[in-house]
Amino acid sequence: MIIILYKYMNIFINYFLFIILILFASFLNCFANFYSKLPGINDSFTKIFLISLFFAVMEYSIKIPAIYYFGKNINSIANTLIILTCIFVSLMIYSKYILKEKVYSVTYLTLALIIAILFGHSYIVEQIKNKK
């Protein structure tokens, strides 16, 4: 029983650390992609490009090790769904609090549906794996 509990705790910790690191990388992704939309930014294209490139390099400096160390045992499709969901959440927060854009109620419903699809996909994949 202790061994089974340890196994599931280890899986939970890997998922937790993976999601936390991917969330952090996703915020950097928002800055990389939408730096030029920040209020008061009137820089040249070259300067915006270099700053965005810096954020992108920082993002991948976190994302790639997170996938390597904590996402190795996660199906690649589920891995990508988690990354896209984290980017969606980060962009909602970035849009609302940094860009001061309106985030509509339907966006939260969309997020809930994406998360439901993610869990549903993972459940179905596990059921298929257990049948083999």
Order of alpha helices (4+ residues) and beta strands (2+ residues): alpha-alpha-alpha-alpha
